Amino acid sequence: MEVKSANDSGITVITPMGRVDTSTAKVFEDAVMAAADANGKIAISFDSIDYISSAGLRVVLMLGKKLKASNGTLVLINMPEKIFSVFKMSGFDKILKICANFDEAKPLFG
């Protein structure tokens, strides 16, 4: 697994690539938590993910809680239908902000 990070308009855009599962969740967690420590505005782009397990969902939830506690913002973007269905089945679509793309997400960062 590879995790790319870029800055766009003061927002850190994180793009995990491949699978986020039990064996790769730690790499993903390290990357997103380091980004959260550096910047309280994070968008995670899922367009390069083909699978996410409960371990990956846990990392996203932990990041959301961390950012909420520090008045930061997390928005999930570019989610393929199969990944969105995992978030929907778990009920995460009700507690996390999900947008179609970065342009739609930008206003949520204030």
N, C-alpha and C positions, 0 to 999 in steps of 0.2 A: 504494500500500500504506500502511496505517496500522498502528501498533503501539501497543496500549494497555498500560498498566502499573498495577497496583494492589497494595496490601499487605493481606494477610490473615493474621493470627496470626503476624506477623513473617516471612512468606514473600512474596517478590515473585512475583506472578502476571502473566506476560506473555502478551498475546493478540494475535498478528499477525492481520491481516484481509486477505482476498483471496488473492493468489498470492504465493508465495515462489519467485522464479525469478532468473535472471541479472540482470535489470534492477532487481529489488527487494531482492536479498540484502544489499546494503550497508546499506540502511535497517534491515533486520532485525538485521544484525550490530552496527551501532552501538547499537541499543536494548538488545540482550541483553548486550553487553559492558559498557555503562554500568551496567546493573542488577547485573551480576556484581561490578563494582568497588564498588558501594554495599552489596550484600548477598550473602552466600554461599549463600542458600537461594532457589532459583528453580524455579518451576513454569511450564512453557510450555503454554498451552491452545490446542489446534489446532481448536476447534470452529468458528472463523470462517475457516478456511483451505480453499480448494477445490483447491489444487495446490501441490506442493512439488517443486522440481527438485534436482539434485545440488548446486547452489550453496547451496540452503537446507539440505540435509543437512550440507554442510560446515560451515555456521555452527553448527548444533546440535552437531556433533562437536567443533568448536573450543571452544564454550562448556563442554561436558562435561569436556574435558581441562583447561581453565582452572580450573573449579570443583574438580575432583578434586585438582589440584596445590595448591590452597589449602584443602583439607579442607572444601569446600563441597558442596552437594547440588543435583542437577538431576533433576527428575522431569517427564516429558511426560504430559499429561493430555488428556482430552476429544477423543480422536483418532477422526475418522470412519474407517470401514472402508477407504475408498480411500487415505487418508493412511497409515493403519497398514500397508497392504499395501506401500507404498513403503519404509517403515522395515524391514519384514520381508524384502523382497526384497534389500535392501542389507545385511542382517545386523545392522542397528543395534538391533533389538529384543533382541539378545543382549548388547549392551554398554551400553545405556542403560536407565534405569528408566522403565517406561511403566505408567501406572495409568488405570483407567476414568474417574476423576473426582478432584476435589480432596480430598474426604473420605477416599478410599482412599489418597491420596498423603501426607496430613498426618503419619501415623506415621513415614514414611521420613525426615522432617526432624529427628527426635529431639527 
